[in-house]
Amino acid sequence: MAKTKIIDRKIFNSRVRGRNVTGKEKWIGYLLGPAGALLLNAVLGTYLNVFYTDVLKLTTIWGGLFLIIFPLVSKIIDAITNILMGYIIDRTRTKQGKARPWILLSAPLLVITGVLLFIVPTGNETIEVIWIILSYNLFYSFAYTMFNMSHNLMCPLSTRNTIQRGGLSVFNQISTIMMSGILVALVFPMVIMPILEVDRSKWILCMSILSILALPLTLLEYYFTKERVTEENMSKEEKKIPFLVQLKIVLSDKYMLIMFIYFFISTFGSSLKNLGLVYYCNFVLGTYNDGVTQTMVSVLGGIPMGIGIFAVWPLAKRFGKRNVTLIGFLIMALGSAICWMFPTNLPIVLVGQFIKNMGSLPSAYVFMALFADGLDHIEWKSGIRCDGTAMSIFNILSVTTVGIGTAVFNAFLSSSGYQAPETIDGVL
């Protein structure tokens, strides 16, 4: 109870007022605020595996099995913590809402665990392995799970006004795409990676800066968001709904099941793409860390994401979120087929990437709005809000699918006889 009283103090109140979504809420709470944690996660999603294989040279540990088994086991742990986090969020009742308090708590934890990922002690393989397992799970299964589940619920809990909520979803996705599609996909391969190379001390410095940056920005997200949907129910007597009942309600909703299936397929494909892009550009399309090839692929592939800021939501309002998304899938398939047929031809790959990302625009920008609509549909049908439970399933799919993708990718990497560049240079 003492924790609840602390979070209810005036100093922790949202700086957003009013029943309608405000400009500062969009620009600070949904665009700028999440950028720090999303940037850190995007960098880790693409380059943590590179750090493990090329800097720490973990591909030889346990005959190559470590980088296959370790991600799978870690994601099982992550899935369990997602269930617990969803359970806790649905039972959190404060003046600040049920998700926002956990964003606040996650801010310092992201910094600490982000740094721990890279200050791995060397010299003793057993200690090195234990540190990697513990630091990885402290970040992904604890700190980032806390942030990500709460962050993803902010749009559904912000308002019942579907137009305003759709606008927030677009701003939220702009932040995600800016971090992964501009900074990570463009700046990192062109500027940062040629500097870092395989120098462990430079990696630690760079990733520590990114981890520290997440703190003030995450605090901005906390202070410039508001849970209007949660506030509606504050005056009502709290219903004690068993978790299994909530789980059954969520899994019985056909629209939510469709979104879960789509998200699983999309995340698995994205995981393989993100992990493989660095290696693909380094060894198939270009040369190691040339600072050009990956940037070209990312620039031409990412241009449509910038166009989508202005185009997607007007189209979705006119033709419907569902219809625009379905057409986008067909365009994605065409672009992917072009890349698949000509994998070593850089100009054709660039064209395919451009077309594919044009098709990905609708799903990228309106998915969370669709998810919020699904939560409202569940409440309309059952009379019960199941936000935390639904989001725990969403996050479980995310983390387990990424774990499966990482394990599959590293299995192919090990079976192909992949060696870190420095090792190859030493042999030559």
C-alpha positions in Angstrom: 0.0 0.0 0.0 2.9 2.4 0.7 4.0 2.1 -2.9 0.5 3.2 -4.1 0.5 6.2 -1.8 3.9 7.3 -3.1 2.8 7.1 -6.8 -0.4 9.0 -6.0 1.5 12.1 -4.8 1.2 15.3 -6.8 4.8 15.2 -8.1 3.9 12.1 -10.1 0.8 13.5 -11.7 0.6 13.7 -15.5 1.3 17.0 -17.1 -1.5 16.3 -19.6 -4.9 17.8 -18.7 -8.3 17.5 -20.3 -10.6 14.9 -21.8 -9.2 15.3 -25.4 -5.8 14.4 -26.7 -3.5 17.4 -26.7 -0.6 18.4 -29.0 2.0 18.1 -26.3 0.7 14.6 -25.6 1.2 13.5 -29.2 4.6 15.2 -29.7 6.2 14.6 -26.3 4.4 11.6 -24.9 4.1 9.5 -28.0 6.8 10.7 -30.4 9.7 12.0 -28.3 9.3 10.1 -25.0 9.4 6.5 -26.2 12.4 7.2 -28.5 15.1 6.5 -26.0 13.9 3.0 -25.0 12.9 2.2 -28.6 16.3 3.3 -29.9 18.1 1.1 -27.4 15.9 -1.9 -28.2 16.2 -1.4 -31.9 20.0 -1.2 -31.7 20.1 -4.4 -29.5 17.7 -6.2 -31.9 20.1 -5.6 -34.8 23.6 -5.5 -33.2 23.6 -7.4 -29.9 24.0 -10.6 -31.9 26.9 -9.0 -33.8 28.5 -8.1 -30.5 28.1 -11.7 -29.4 29.5 -13.2 -32.6 32.1 -10.7 -33.8 33.3 -9.0 -30.6 32.9 -11.7 -27.9 33.3 -14.6 -30.5 30.7 -16.8 -28.8 30.1 -18.9 -31.9 32.6 -21.5 -30.7 31.2 -22.0 -27.1 29.6 -25.4 -26.6 30.4 -26.2 -30.2 28.2 -23.4 -31.4 25.2 -24.6 -29.4 25.3 -21.7 -26.9 23.9 -19.1 -29.3 21.2 -21.5 -30.3 20.0 -22.7 -26.9 20.6 -19.5 -24.9 18.0 -17.3 -26.9 15.3 -20.0 -26.7 15.7 -20.6 -22.9 15.8 -16.8 -22.3 12.7 -16.2 -24.3 10.8 -18.9 -22.3 11.8 -16.9 -19.2 10.7 -13.7 -20.9 7.3 -15.3 -21.8 6.7 -16.1 -18.1 7.6 -12.6 -16.9 5.2 -11.2 -19.6 2.4 -13.2 -18.1 3.3 -12.0 -14.6 3.5 -8.4 -15.8 0.2 -8.5 -17.6 -1.4 -9.9 -14.4 0.2 -7.2 -12.3 -0.9 -4.4 -14.7 -4.5 -5.5 -14.7 -4.5 -5.4 -10.9 -2.7 -2.1 -10.5 -5.0 0.7 -9.3 -3.5 4.1 -8.8 -4.4 7.8 -9.6 -1.7 7.6 -12.3 -3.3 4.7 -14.0 -2.4 1.0 -14.2 0.3 1.1 -16.9 2.0 4.5 -16.4 3.5 3.7 -13.0 5.4 0.8 -14.5 6.8 3.1 -17.3 8.2 5.3 -14.5 9.8 2.3 -12.7 11.3 0.9 -15.9 13.2 4.2 -16.7 16.2 3.6 -14.4 16.1 -0.2 -14.8 16.6 0.2 -18.6 19.8 2.2 -18.0 21.3 -0.3 -15.5 20.5 -3.5 -17.4 21.4 -1.9 -20.8 24.9 -1.2 -19.6 25.2 -4.7 -18.0 24.7 -6.3 -21.4 28.0 -5.0 -22.7 30.4 -5.0 -19.7 30.9 -8.7 -19.9 33.9 -10.0 -17.9 36.4 -11.9 -20.1 39.1 -14.5 -19.3 36.8 -17.2 -17.8 34.3 -18.8 -20.2 32.0 -20.0 -17.4 31.7 -16.5 -15.8 31.3 -15.0 -19.3 28.4 -17.3 -20.1 26.7 -16.7 -16.7 27.0 -13.0 -17.1 25.6 -13.0 -20.6 22.6 -15.1 -19.5 21.9 -13.0 -16.4 22.3 -9.6 -18.1 20.3 -10.6 -21.1 17.4 -11.7 -19.0 17.6 -8.8 -16.6 17.2 -6.5 -19.6 14.6 -8.4 -21.8 12.7 -10.4 -19.2 12.6 -7.7 -16.5 13.3 -4.1 -17.5 12.2 -4.0 -21.1 9.2 -6.2 -20.4 8.1 -3.7 -17.8 8.5 -0.8 -20.2 7.2 -2.4 -23.4 4.0 -3.8 -22.0 3.2 -0.5 -20.3 4.2 1.5 -23.4 2.1 -0.6 -25.7 -0.9 -0.1 -23.5 -0.8 3.7 -23.6 -2.5 4.0 -26.9 -5.4 1.7 -26.0 -5.8 3.4 -22.6 -5.4 7.0 -23.8 -9.0 7.6 -25.0 -12.1 5.9 -26.4 -12.2 8.4 -29.3 -11.1 6.2 -32.2 -10.0 9.2 -34.3 -7.8 10.6 -31.6 -6.5 7.2 -30.7 -5.7 6.4 -34.3 -3.7 9.7 -34.5 -1.7 8.6 -31.3 -1.0 5.3 -32.9 0.5 7.0 -35.9 2.7 9.2 -33.7 3.7 6.1 -31.7 4.8 4.3 -34.8 6.6 7.3 -36.2 8.8 7.1 -33.1 9.4 3.4 -33.6 10.2 3.8 -37.3 12.4 6.9 -36.7 14.6 4.8 -34.3 14.7 1.6 -36.3 14.3 2.9 -39.8 16.5 6.0 -39.6 19.0 5.9 -36.8 19.6 2.2 -36.6 19.3 1.4 -40.3 21.0 4.5 -41.6 23.3 6.2 -39.1 24.6 3.0 -37.5 25.9 1.2 -40.5 27.2 4.4 -42.2 28.8 6.2 -39.2 28.8 4.1 -36.0 29.8 0.6 -37.1 32.9 1.6 -39.1 34.1 3.3 -35.9 33.2 0.5 -33.5 34.4 -2.4 -35.7 35.2 -5.1 -33.1 36.7 -2.9 -30.4 35.0 -4.0 -27.2 35.7 -0.7 -25.3 34.1 1.4 -28.1 31.0 -0.9 -28.0 30.7 -0.5 -24.2 31.0 3.3 -24.5 28.5 3.6 -27.3 25.9 1.3 -25.7 26.3 3.0 -22.3 25.4 6.3 -23.9 22.3 4.9 -25.5 21.2 3.3 -22.3 21.6 6.5 -20.3 19.7 8.4 -23.0 16.7 6.2 -22.3 16.2 7.6 -18.8 15.1 11.2 -19.4 13.1 10.3 -22.5 11.2 7.6 -20.7 10.4 10.0 -18.0 8.9 12.4 -20.6 6.7 9.6 -21.8 5.5 9.0 -18.3 4.7 12.7 -17.6 3.1 13.5 -21.0 0.7 10.6 -21.3 -2.7 10.1 -19.7 -4.9 7.0 -19.1 -8.4 8.4 -19.7 -10.0 4.9 -20.2 -8.5 3.8 -16.8 -9.7 7.0 -15.1 -13.3 6.2 -16.2 -13.3 3.1 -14.1 -11.6 4.6 -11.0 -14.9 5.5 -9.4 -16.3 2.0 -10.0 -15.9 -0.8 -7.6 -13.0 -3.0 -8.7 -14.0 -6.5 -9.9 -11.7 -9.4 -9.0 -11.6 -11.3 -12.3 -9.5 -14.4 -12.3 -6.6 -14.4 -14.7 -7.8 -17.6 -16.4 -11.2 -16.1 -17.0 -9.6 -13.0 -18.6 -7.4 -15.3 -20.7 -10.4 -17.3 -22.0 -12.2 -14.0 -22.9 -9.2 -12.7 -24.9 -8.6 -16.0 -26.7 -12.3 -16.4 -27.5 -12.4 -13.1 -29.5 -11.9 -13.9 -33.2 -10.6 -10.5 -34.1 -7.9 -10.6 -31.4 -6.9 -14.1 -32.5 -6.5 -12.8 -36.1 -4.2 -10.0 -34.9 -2.2 -12.4 -32.7 -1.6 -14.8 -35.7 -0.6 -11.9 -38.0 1.7 -10.5 -35.3 3.4 -13.9 -34.9 4.1 -14.3 -38.6 5.2 -10.6 -39.0 7.5 -10.7 -36.0 9.2 -14.0 -37.0 9.9 -12.6 -40.5 11.1 -9.3 -39.1 13.4 -11.0 -36.6 15.2 -13.0 -39.4 15.4 -9.9 -41.5 16.9 -7.7 -38.8 19.4 -10.3 -37.7 20.4 -11.2 -41.2 20.5 -7.7 -42.8 24.0 -6.9 -41.3 25.5 -10.2 -42.4 23.7 -10.0 -45.8 25.0 -6.6 -46.6 28.5 -7.3 -45.3 29.1 -10.6 -47.1 26.6 -10.8 -50.1 25.9 -7.3 -51.3 29.0 -5.4 -50.0 32.1 -5.8 -47.9 32.4 -5.9 -44.1 31.3 -2.6 -42.5 31.8 -0.6 -45.7 29.4 2.0 -44.4 27.6 2.1 -47.8 25.7 -1.0 -48.7 23.5 -1.4 -45.7 22.9 2.4 -45.7 21.7 2.2 -49.3 19.4 -0.7 -48.6 18.0 1.1 -45.6 17.6 4.5 -47.2 15.7 3.3 -50.3 13.8 0.8 -48.3 13.0 3.4 -45.6 11.8 6.3 -47.8 8.2 4.9 -48.0 8.1 4.9 -44.1 8.5 8.7 -44.2 5.8 9.1 -46.8 3.5 7.0 -44.7 3.4 9.6 -42.0 1.2 11.8 -44.2 -0.5 9.1 -46.3 -1.6 6.1 -44.3 -4.0 7.6 -41.8 -6.1 9.6 -44.3 -6.3 6.5 -46.5 -7.3 4.3 -43.5 -10.0 6.8 -42.5 -11.4 6.8 -46.0 -11.2 3.1 -47.0 -10.9 1.4 -43.6 -7.9 0.2 -41.6 -8.6 -3.4 -42.6 -8.9 -2.8 -46.4 -5.8 -0.6 -46.6 -3.8 -3.2 -44.6 -4.8 -6.1 -46.8 -3.8 -4.2 -50.0 -0.5 -3.4 -48.2 0.1 -7.1 -47.7 -0.2 -7.8 -51.4 2.3 -5.1 -52.2 4.7 -6.4 -49.5 4.6 -9.9 -51.1 5.5 -8.4 -54.5 8.5 -6.6 -53.1 9.7 -9.6 -51.2 9.4 -11.8 -54.3 11.6 -9.4 -56.2 14.4 -9.5 -53.6 14.1 -13.3 -53.3 14.5 -13.8 -57.1 17.6 -11.5 -57.4 19.4 -11.7 -54.0 22.9 -10.7 -55.3 21.8 -7.8 -57.6 22.0 -4.6 -55.5 19.9 -2.3 -57.8 17.1 -4.9 -58.0 17.2 -5.6 -54.3 16.9 -1.8 -53.6 13.8 -1.7 -55.9 12.3 -4.7 -54.1 12.9 -3.2 -50.7 11.2 0.0 -51.8 8.1 -1.8 -53.0 8.1 -4.1 -49.9 8.2 -1.2 -47.5 5.5 0.6 -49.4 3.3 -2.3 -48.6 4.3 -2.5 -45.0 3.1 1.1 -44.3 -0.5 0.4 -43.3 0.3 -2.4 -40.9 3.2 -0.4 -39.4 1.2 2.7 -38.7 -2.3 1.4 -37.8 -1.7 -1.9 -36.0 -1.9 -0.5 -32.5 -5.1 1.3 -33.4 -6.5 -2.0 -34.6 -5.3 -3.6 -31.3 -7.0 -0.9 -29.3 -10.3 -1.5 -31.3 -10.0 -5.2 -30.4 -9.7 -4.4 -26.7 -12.8 -2.2 -26.9 -14.6 -5.0 -28.7 -13.7 -7.4 -25.9 -15.0 -5.0 -23.3 -18.2 -4.4 -25.3 -18.8 -8.2 -25.6 -17.8 -9.3 -22.1 -18.1 -6.1 -20.0 -14.5 -6.7 -18.8 -11.3 -4.8 -19.6 -8.5 -7.3 -20.3 -5.8 -4.9 -21.3 -2.9 -6.5 -19.3 -3.8 -10.0 -20.2 -4.1 -9.2 -24.0 -0.9 -7.3 -23.9 0.9 -10.2 -22.1 -0.1 -12.5 -25.0 1.0 -9.9 -27.5 4.4 -9.6 -25.8 4.8 -13.3 -25.3 4.4 -13.8 -29.0 6.9 -11.0 -29.6 9.6 -12.3 -27.3 9.2 -16.0 -28.1 9.1 -15.4 -31.8 12.2 -13.3 -31.7 13.9 -16.0 -29.6 12.9 -18.7 -32.1 14.1 -16.4 -35.0 17.4 -15.8 -33.2 18.0 -19.5 -32.5 17.1 -20.5 -36.1 19.4 -17.8 -37.5 22.3 -18.7 -35.3 21.8 -22.4 -36.1 22.3 -21.5 -39.8 25.2 -19.3 -38.9 27.0 -22.0 -36.9 26.3 -24.8 -39.5 27.7 -22.6 -42.3 31.0 -22.3 -40.5 30.8 -18.6 -39.9 33.9 -17.0 -38.4 34.3 -13.5 -37.0 36.1 -11.2 -39.4 39.2 -10.8 -37.2 39.5 -14.6 -37.0 39.4 -14.8 -40.8 42.0 -12.1 -41.1 44.3 -13.9 -38.7 44.1 -17.1 -40.7 44.8 -15.2 -43.9 
